[in-house]
Amino acid sequence: MRFNIQRHYPAMQPLIDLGRAVHDAGRLEPALIQLVLMRVSQINGCAFCLDMHSKDARAAGETEQRLYLLPAWRETKLYSEREQVALQWAEELTELAGAEPVSDALYEKAKNVFSEQELVDLTLLTVTINSWNRINIAARTIGGYYKPASH
């Protein structure tokens, strides 16, 4: 590890608060939130966040099968339409170098399954996990040791 980000959490309190606000708002389903956190962390290759969110998802009742198949979510029927749109939104917002990031076609699809406030929450969730991924990658935070809170 290059540096211990936990020692500097007071400086990151706004990011912590933003993530907590999205979770606590209750507009997005907990399973959808965990899938987005996992998928973005997969794209970014953040071992610490993958460790954390896979364990949190399992502790919250997510199935191993859905977690294992998440990188291939388009090729399975295991995810609801709402989850599929959320995953596509998160992917396009994470991979901004694409042909048309966060395309108009995706926005049209998203506004049919999410309210405007839910879409804002989904966007903030994606921005927040992208930030945490980059912080943990820069710090070289080691994955594999996270313990989820007991439910």
N, CA, C and O of each residue as an XYZ file, in Angstrom:
604
protein
N       0.853     -1.171      0.000
C       0.000      0.000      0.000
C       0.902      1.238      0.000
O       1.879      1.322      0.743
N       0.541      2.184     -0.852
C       1.326      3.421     -0.931
C       1.018      4.360      0.235
O       1.921      4.898      0.874
N      -0.261      4.541      0.494
C      -0.675      5.390      1.612
C      -1.998      4.867      2.141
O      -2.751      4.213      1.419
N      -2.274      5.154      3.389
C      -3.467      4.668      4.067
C      -4.571      5.714      3.937
O      -4.558      6.738      4.620
N      -5.512      5.442      3.062
C      -6.568      6.441      2.834
C      -7.469      6.613      4.046
O      -8.055      7.680      4.230
N      -7.590      5.587      4.872
C      -8.452      5.698      6.057
C      -7.949      6.781      6.999
O      -8.741      7.404      7.706
N      -6.651      7.009      7.014
C      -6.074      8.052      7.843
C      -6.508      9.441      7.380
O      -6.444     10.409      8.138
N      -6.945      9.524      6.134
C      -7.291     10.820      5.541
C      -8.794     10.958      5.271
O      -9.214     11.828      4.507
N      -9.586     10.112      5.892
C     -11.031     10.157      5.675
C     -11.668     11.516      5.967
O     -12.619     11.878      5.274
N     -11.201     12.289      6.952
C     -11.842     13.608      7.145
C     -11.841     14.457      5.871
O     -12.803     15.181      5.616
N     -10.784     14.379      5.076
C     -10.735     15.149      3.828
C     -11.695     14.589      2.791
O     -12.103     15.292      1.867
N     -12.052     13.321      2.948
C     -12.938     12.669      1.987
C     -14.386     12.611      2.472
O     -15.220     11.949      1.856
N     -14.681     13.293      3.558
C     -16.029     13.238      4.125
C     -17.120     13.602      3.121
O     -18.169     12.958      3.126
N     -16.923     14.609      2.257
C     -17.978     14.900      1.274
C     -18.274     13.706      0.354
O     -19.433     13.462      0.018
N     -17.248     12.969     -0.049
C     -17.449     11.787     -0.891
C     -18.180     10.688     -0.112
O     -19.068     10.023     -0.645
N     -17.801     10.512      1.125
C     -18.479      9.540      1.999
C     -19.945      9.920      2.153
O     -20.829      9.072      2.034
N     -20.195     11.194      2.416
C     -21.571     11.675      2.605
C     -22.408     11.513      1.334
O     -23.587     11.167      1.406
N     -21.804     11.760      0.181
C     -22.524     11.610     -1.080
C     -22.950     10.160     -1.277
O     -24.101      9.888     -1.619
N     -22.039      9.244     -1.066
C     -22.377      7.827     -1.191
C     -23.460      7.409     -0.221
O     -24.378      6.674     -0.585
N     -23.358      7.869      1.003
C     -24.349      7.535      2.024
C     -25.719      8.115      1.668
O     -26.741      7.462      1.877
N     -25.742      9.329      1.134
C     -27.012      9.964      0.765
C     -27.731      9.170     -0.319
O     -28.949      9.005     -0.257
N     -26.993      8.678     -1.308
C     -27.598      7.883     -2.374
C     -28.151      6.578     -1.800
O     -29.270      6.181     -2.124
N     -27.372      5.914     -0.952
C     -27.826      4.662     -0.340
C     -29.054      4.900      0.545
O     -30.043      4.172      0.463
N     -28.973      5.920      1.380
C     -30.028      6.167      2.368
C     -31.317      6.721      1.772
O     -32.371      6.646      2.403
N     -31.246      7.274      0.568
C     -32.445      7.840     -0.061
C     -33.500      6.770     -0.304
O     -34.699      7.051     -0.282
N     -33.049      5.546     -0.535
C     -33.982      4.436     -0.714
C     -34.700      4.407     -2.048
O     -35.668      3.664     -2.210
N     -34.250      5.197     -3.000
C     -34.916      5.211     -4.309
C     -34.403      4.101     -5.213
O     -35.124      3.632     -6.093
N     -33.171      3.681     -5.002
C     -32.591      2.585     -5.785
C     -32.555      1.331     -4.920
O     -32.228      1.388     -3.734
N     -32.891      0.214     -5.520
C     -32.923     -1.044     -4.802
C     -31.513     -1.426     -4.340
O     -30.546     -1.223     -5.074
N     -31.392     -1.976     -3.128
C     -30.068     -2.368     -2.628
C     -29.326     -3.327     -3.567
O     -28.115     -3.195     -3.744
N     -30.031     -4.285     -4.168
C     -29.371     -5.229     -5.083
C     -28.842     -4.499     -6.314
O     -27.738     -4.794     -6.772
N     -29.598     -3.563     -6.852
C     -29.165     -2.777     -8.010
C     -27.924     -1.965     -7.648
O     -26.977     -1.892     -8.431
N     -27.927     -1.363     -6.476
C     -26.773     -0.581     -6.023
C     -25.528     -1.461     -5.990
O     -24.479     -1.073     -6.502
N     -25.641     -2.639     -5.391
C     -24.481     -3.523     -5.280
C     -23.984     -3.968     -6.654
O     -22.777     -4.061     -6.876
N     -24.898     -4.242     -7.569
C     -24.492     -4.644     -8.919
C     -23.711     -3.527     -9.610
O     -22.694     -3.785    -10.253
N     -24.180     -2.302     -9.481
C     -23.491     -1.164    -10.091
C     -22.110     -0.991     -9.456
O     -21.125     -0.784    -10.165
N     -22.033     -1.073     -8.140
C     -20.747     -0.924     -7.458
C     -19.759     -2.000     -7.920
O     -18.581     -1.718     -8.143
N     -20.245     -3.217     -8.059
C     -19.407     -4.318     -8.524
C     -18.967     -4.113     -9.971
O     -17.784     -4.241    -10.289
N     -19.920     -3.794    -10.846
C     -19.605     -3.691    -12.278
C     -18.597     -2.582    -12.552
O     -17.649     -2.787    -13.310
N     -18.783     -1.431    -11.958
C     -17.844     -0.326    -12.168
C     -16.467     -0.703    -11.618
O     -15.448     -0.394    -12.236
N     -16.431     -1.361    -10.473
C     -15.153     -1.785     -9.898
C     -14.472     -2.835    -10.763
O     -13.244     -2.880    -10.831
N     -15.261     -3.683    -11.429
C     -14.689     -4.643    -12.378
C     -14.038     -3.916    -13.546
O     -12.907     -4.222    -13.925
N     -14.749     -2.961    -14.111
C     -14.229     -2.206    -15.258
C     -12.931     -1.504    -14.880
O     -11.977     -1.496    -15.658
N     -12.894     -0.917    -13.692
C     -11.725     -0.152    -13.261
C     -10.617     -1.023    -12.673
O      -9.501     -0.544    -12.470
N     -10.906     -2.282    -12.399
C      -9.895     -3.181    -11.851
C      -9.479     -2.857    -10.436
O      -8.301     -2.966    -10.097
N     -10.425     -2.458     -9.602
C     -10.125     -2.109     -8.214
C     -10.354     -3.322     -7.308
O     -11.491     -3.647     -6.966
N      -9.269     -3.980     -6.930
C      -9.357     -5.200     -6.121
C      -9.999     -4.935     -4.764
O     -10.816     -5.733     -4.305
N      -9.648     -3.839     -4.123
C     -10.216     -3.545     -2.804
C     -11.728     -3.385     -2.893
O     -12.462     -3.965     -2.093
N     -12.201     -2.599     -3.866
C     -13.641     -2.360     -4.002
C     -14.382     -3.625     -4.427
O     -15.507     -3.857     -3.984
N     -13.767     -4.446     -5.283
C     -14.390     -5.718     -5.665
C     -14.533     -6.630     -4.456
O     -15.569     -7.268     -4.273
N     -13.504     -6.690     -3.640
C     -13.556     -7.493     -2.418
C     -14.692     -6.995     -1.520
O     -15.523     -7.776     -1.057
N     -14.710     -5.695     -1.285
C     -15.712     -5.106     -0.394
C     -17.134     -5.332     -0.911
O     -17.995     -5.823     -0.180
N     -17.370     -4.977     -2.150
C     -18.750     -4.998     -2.648
C     -19.248     -6.402     -2.947
O     -20.452     -6.649     -2.874
N     -18.364     -7.324     -3.281
C     -18.814     -8.709     -3.448
C     -19.237     -9.287     -2.098
O     -20.232    -10.008     -2.015
N     -18.497     -8.978     -1.061
C     -18.841     -9.477      0.279
C     -20.104     -8.802      0.808
O     -20.957     -9.462      1.402
N     -20.229     -7.494      0.596
C     -21.446     -6.793      1.018
C     -22.668     -7.314      0.267
O     -23.735     -7.493      0.855
N     -22.510     -7.555     -1.027
C     -23.630     -8.060     -1.831
C     -24.057     -9.435     -1.334
O     -25.251     -9.689     -1.175
N     -23.107    -10.321     -1.089
C     -23.428    -11.663     -0.583
C     -24.079    -11.573      0.798
O     -25.034    -12.297      1.081
N     -23.572    -10.694      1.652
C     -24.145    -10.538      2.989
C     -25.579    -10.022      2.921
O     -26.386    -10.293      3.810
N     -25.889     -9.277      1.859
C     -27.236     -8.734      1.679
C     -28.155     -9.703      0.927
O     -29.313     -9.380      0.662
N     -27.636    -10.893      0.582
C     -28.482    -11.901     -0.040
C     -28.302    -12.096     -1.528
O     -29.018    -12.896     -2.131
N     -27.358    -11.383     -2.143
C     -27.121    -11.559     -3.577
C     -26.578    -12.961     -3.834
O     -25.845    -13.512     -3.012
N     -26.944    -13.537     -4.986
C     -26.487    -14.888     -5.309
C     -25.096    -14.848     -5.942
O     -24.722    -13.883     -6.607
N     -24.362    -15.902     -5.719
C     -23.043    -16.020     -6.336
C     -23.164    -16.056     -7.854
O     -22.337    -15.478     -8.560
N     -24.190    -16.731     -8.354
C     -24.358    -16.840     -9.804
C     -24.473    -15.472    -10.456
O     -23.838    -15.220    -11.480
N     -25.283    -14.577     -9.871
C     -25.434    -13.239    -10.459
C     -24.126    -12.451    -10.365
O     -23.817    -11.670    -11.265
N     -23.370    -12.636     -9.315
C     -22.079    -11.952     -9.196
C     -21.074    -12.508    -10.202
O     -20.325    -11.751    -10.821
N     -21.058    -13.830    -10.364
C     -20.124    -14.444    -11.316
C     -20.420    -14.023    -12.753
O     -19.498    -13.820    -13.542
N     -21.688    -13.892    -13.093
C     -22.075    -13.582    -14.473
C     -22.151    -12.087    -14.767
O     -22.464    -11.696    -15.892
N     -21.875    -11.265    -13.791
C     -22.010     -9.818    -13.967
C     -21.216     -9.267    -15.158
O     -21.750     -8.420    -15.875
N     -19.975     -9.695    -15.410
C     -19.279     -9.152    -16.584
C     -19.978     -9.490    -17.909
O     -19.760     -8.814    -18.914
N     -20.807    -10.523    -17.910
C     -21.528    -10.946    -19.122
C     -23.033    -10.731    -18.955
O     -23.831    -11.529    -19.446
N     -23.418     -9.676    -18.275
C     -24.829     -9.446    -17.954
C     -25.709     -9.376    -19.204
O     -26.895     -9.699    -19.128
N     -25.175     -8.973    -20.322
C     -25.969     -8.870    -21.556
C     -26.351    -10.247    -22.115
O     -27.313    -10.366    -22.874
N     -25.599    -11.277    -21.740
C     -25.811    -12.618    -22.295
C     -26.627    -13.530    -21.392
O     -26.628    -14.744    -21.590
N     -27.316    -12.978    -20.411
C     -28.108    -13.798    -19.500
C     -29.429    -13.112    -19.193
O     -29.599    -11.919    -19.443
N     -30.352    -13.877    -18.654
C     -31.664    -13.341    -18.273
C     -31.772    -13.171    -16.754
O     -32.873    -13.024    -16.224
N     -30.641    -13.191    -16.058
C     -30.641    -13.134    -14.593
C     -30.901    -11.746    -14.020
O     -31.160    -11.612    -12.824
N     -30.837    -10.721    -14.849
C     -30.969     -9.348    -14.369
C     -32.234     -8.716    -14.931
O     -32.561     -8.892    -16.104
N     -32.934     -7.985    -14.088
C     -34.173     -7.322    -14.508
C     -33.865     -6.235    -15.543
O     -32.713     -5.841    -15.722
N     -34.903     -5.764    -16.214
C     -34.725     -4.681    -17.183
C     -34.113     -3.456    -16.501
O     -33.219     -2.814    -17.051
N     -34.589     -3.148    -15.332
C     -34.086     -1.990    -14.578
C     -32.594     -2.169    -14.239
O     -31.809     -1.229    -14.356
N     -32.222     -3.370    -13.826
C     -30.818     -3.638    -13.528
C     -29.969     -3.543    -14.792
O     -28.858     -3.015    -14.751
N     -30.477     -4.045    -15.906
C     -29.733     -3.990    -17.169
C     -29.498     -2.544    -17.606
O     -28.400     -2.192    -18.038
N     -30.515     -1.724    -17.495
C     -30.367     -0.313    -17.876
C     -29.377      0.373    -16.932
O     -28.548      1.170    -17.371
N     -29.466      0.065    -15.643
C     -28.533      0.655    -14.670
C     -27.097      0.244    -14.970
O     -26.184      1.066    -14.889
N     -26.893     -1.018    -15.314
C     -25.547     -1.495    -15.630
C     -25.016     -0.818    -16.895
O     -23.851     -0.426    -16.951
N     -25.869     -0.684    -17.903
C     -25.440     -0.014    -19.129
C     -25.109      1.455    -18.852
O     -24.113      1.975    -19.356
N     -25.943      2.118    -18.053
C     -25.709      3.524    -17.690
C     -24.364      3.654    -16.977
O     -23.555      4.518    -17.314
N     -24.134      2.788    -15.992
C     -22.884      2.832    -15.229
C     -21.678      2.561    -16.122
O     -20.643      3.214    -15.985
N     -21.808      1.610    -17.026
C     -20.703      1.300    -17.937
C     -20.396      2.482    -18.846
O     -19.233      2.855    -18.999
N     -21.417      3.073    -19.449
C     -21.180      4.196    -20.364
C     -20.622      5.408    -19.626
O     -19.813      6.150    -20.182
N     -21.041      5.613    -18.392
C     -20.545      6.741    -17.605
C     -19.115      6.488    -17.124
O     -18.363      7.434    -16.888
N     -18.743      5.224    -16.978
C     -17.392      4.860    -16.544
C     -16.418      4.857    -17.711
O     -15.281      5.308    -17.573
N     -16.852      4.357    -18.849
C     -15.993      4.255    -20.030
C     -16.284      5.412    -20.980
O     -16.922      5.227    -22.016
N     -15.821      6.586    -20.627
C     -16.171      7.804    -21.366
C     -15.505      7.905    -22.735
O     -15.860      8.780    -23.524
N     -14.559      7.040    -23.029
C     -13.870      7.103    -24.320
C     -14.643      6.386    -25.424
O     -14.135      6.260    -26.538
N     -15.853      5.916    -25.144
C     -16.651      5.215    -26.150
C     -17.119      6.135    -27.257
O     -16.904      7.346    -27.205
N     -17.758      5.556    -28.258
C     -18.233      6.311    -29.412
C     -19.170      7.440    -28.993
O     -19.004      8.582    -29.423
N     -20.140      7.124    -28.167
C     -21.063      8.144    -27.655
C     -21.366      7.816    -26.199
O     -22.357      7.148    -25.902
N     -20.507      8.290    -25.284
C     -20.748      7.975    -23.883
C     -22.089      8.520    -23.403
O     -22.471      9.641    -23.739
N     -22.784      7.730    -22.629
C     -24.112      8.064    -22.112
C     -24.966      8.588    -23.276
O     -25.381      9.746    -23.314
N     -25.196      7.701    -24.192
C     -25.868      8.028    -25.447
C     -27.318      8.480    -25.247
O     -27.936      8.202    -24.219
N     -27.829      9.168    -26.230
C     -29.235      9.582    -26.210
C     -30.151      8.360    -26.211
O     -31.203      8.369    -25.572
N     -29.754      7.318    -26.924
C     -30.565      6.097    -26.957
C     -30.659      5.479    -25.562
O     -31.726      5.029    -25.146
N     -29.549      5.461    -24.852
C     -29.572      4.930    -23.491
C     -30.406      5.825    -22.575
O     -31.171      5.326    -21.750
N     -30.265      7.125    -22.713
C     -31.067      8.039    -21.898
C     -32.564      7.791    -22.111
O     -33.330      7.781    -21.148
N     -32.976      7.595    -23.339
C     -34.389      7.316    -23.636
C     -34.839      6.027    -22.943
O     -35.934      5.963    -22.385
N     -33.991      5.013    -22.984
C     -34.292      3.750    -22.318
C     -34.362      3.961    -20.798
O     -35.268      3.458    -20.133
N     -33.397      4.707    -20.265
C     -33.302      4.917    -18.816
C     -34.494      5.693    -18.271
O     -34.993      5.381    -17.189
N     -34.955      6.700    -19.007
C     -36.064      7.499    -18.472
C     -37.393      6.734    -18.487
O     -38.378      7.178    -17.897
N     -37.409      5.577    -19.166
C     -38.601      4.724    -19.134
C     -38.642      3.803    -17.920
O     -39.701      3.277    -17.577
N     -37.497      3.602    -17.267
C     -37.475      2.705    -16.098
C     -37.022      3.396    -14.816
O     -37.110      2.814    -13.735
N     -36.536      4.631    -14.928
C     -36.105      5.397    -13.757
C     -36.763      6.767    -13.772
O     -36.923      7.374    -14.831
N     -37.143      7.250    -12.601
C     -37.587      8.641    -12.494
C     -36.355      9.535    -12.648
O     -35.223      9.051    -12.619
N     -36.579     10.818    -12.808
C     -35.456     11.740    -12.936
C     -34.578     11.682    -11.692
O     -33.352     11.662    -11.803
N     -35.187     11.656    -10.507
C     -34.414     11.607     -9.267
C     -33.626     10.298     -9.156
O     -32.481     10.295     -8.704
N     -34.238      9.199     -9.565
C     -33.530      7.912     -9.541
C     -32.343      7.926    -10.506
O     -31.289      7.365    -10.205
N     -32.512      8.557    -11.645
C     -31.427      8.649    -12.611
C     -30.292      9.521    -12.073
O     -29.119      9.231    -12.306
N     -30.637     10.572    -11.366
C     -29.613     11.387    -10.696
C     -28.901     10.535     -9.649
O     -27.674     10.566     -9.559
N     -29.657      9.774     -8.856
C     -29.045      8.895     -7.848
C     -28.119      7.876     -8.499
O     -27.015      7.643     -8.005
N     -28.548      7.270     -9.591
C     -27.732      6.295    -10.301
C     -26.444      6.940    -10.821
O     -25.372      6.340    -10.753
N     -26.557      8.150    -11.331
C     -25.383      8.879    -11.818
C     -24.426      9.183    -10.670
O     -23.218      8.985    -10.801
N     -24.957      9.660     -9.551
C     -24.110      9.968     -8.391
C     -23.463      8.709     -7.820
O     -22.308      8.741     -7.394
N     -24.208      7.597     -7.812
C     -23.658      6.321     -7.360
C     -22.465      5.924     -8.232
O     -21.428      5.500     -7.723
N     -22.624      6.063     -9.537
C     -21.563      5.704    -10.477
C     -20.355      6.626    -10.323
O     -19.215      6.161    -10.341
N     -20.591      7.901    -10.174
C     -19.500      8.866     -9.975
C     -18.759      8.552     -8.672
O     -17.530      8.597     -8.623
N     -19.506      8.238     -7.636
C     -18.895      7.966     -6.334
C     -18.012      6.725     -6.384
O     -16.878      6.767     -5.908
N     -18.502      5.620     -6.948
C     -17.683      4.406     -6.977
C     -16.493      4.574     -7.909
O     -15.425      4.026     -7.639
N     -16.650      5.318     -8.998
C     -15.493      5.612     -9.839
C     -14.430      6.364     -9.039
O     -13.239      6.085     -9.176
N     -14.853      7.310     -8.211
C     -13.909      8.057     -7.372
C     -13.204      7.135     -6.385
O     -11.981      7.179     -6.253
N     -13.977      6.301     -5.691
C     -13.366      5.377     -4.723
C     -12.423      4.399     -5.411
O     -11.362      4.082     -4.873
N     -12.799      3.917     -6.597
C     -11.901      3.022     -7.338
C     -10.568      3.716     -7.596
O      -9.506      3.141     -7.359
N     -10.627      4.935     -8.073
C      -9.399      5.643     -8.422
C      -8.559      5.950     -7.184
O      -7.332      5.868     -7.236
N      -9.198      6.297     -6.083
C      -8.464      6.552     -4.837
C      -7.770      5.278     -4.360
O      -6.592      5.304     -4.003
N      -8.504      4.161     -4.355
C      -7.915      2.907     -3.878
C      -6.838      2.383     -4.828
O      -5.860      1.788     -4.374
N      -6.996      2.592     -6.128
C      -5.962      2.187     -7.079
C      -4.707      3.040     -6.881
O      -3.594      2.513     -6.885
N      -4.876      4.337     -6.711
C      -3.723      5.222     -6.481
C      -2.998      4.849     -5.188
O      -1.769      4.884     -5.131
N      -3.752      4.494     -4.162
C      -3.169      4.128     -2.872
C      -2.620      2.705     -2.870
O      -1.870      2.309     -1.977
N      -3.016      1.942     -3.903
C      -2.697      0.511     -3.967
C      -3.213     -0.217     -2.722
O      -2.520     -1.027     -2.107
N      -4.452      0.110     -2.385
C      -5.112     -0.551     -1.259
C      -5.290     -2.018     -1.609
O      -5.777     -2.349     -2.690
N      -4.902     -2.880     -0.715
C      -4.904     -4.322     -0.972
C      -6.288     -4.901     -0.730
O      -6.910     -4.639      0.299
N      -6.764     -5.689     -1.685
C      -8.052     -6.371     -1.547
C      -7.886     -7.724     -0.892
O      -6.793     -8.288     -0.855
N      -8.993     -8.235     -0.374
C      -8.998     -9.580      0.180
C      -9.195     -9.666      1.678
O      -9.332    -10.761      2.224
N      -9.210     -8.532      2.345
C      -9.276     -8.553      3.803
C     -10.508     -7.875      4.376
O     -10.661     -7.799      5.595
N     -11.383     -7.383      3.518
C     -12.576     -6.668      3.982
C     -13.535     -7.615      4.690
O     -13.750     -8.744      4.247
N     -14.103     -7.151      5.780
C     -15.130     -7.906      6.516
C     -16.420     -7.093      6.505
O     -16.447     -5.968      7.004
N     -17.501     -7.662      5.934
C     -18.768     -6.918      5.905
C     -19.364     -6.785      7.305
O     -19.140     -7.621      8.181
N     -20.111     -5.730      7.485
C     -20.839     -5.562      8.746
C     -21.869     -6.669      8.865
O     -22.448     -7.083      7.860
N     -22.102     -7.144     10.046
C     -23.107     -8.209     10.215
C     -24.495     -7.621     10.076
O     -24.780     -6.532     10.573
N     -25.361     -8.365      9.386
C     -26.744     -7.894      9.118
C     -27.688     -8.538     10.067
O     -28.891     -8.280     10.012
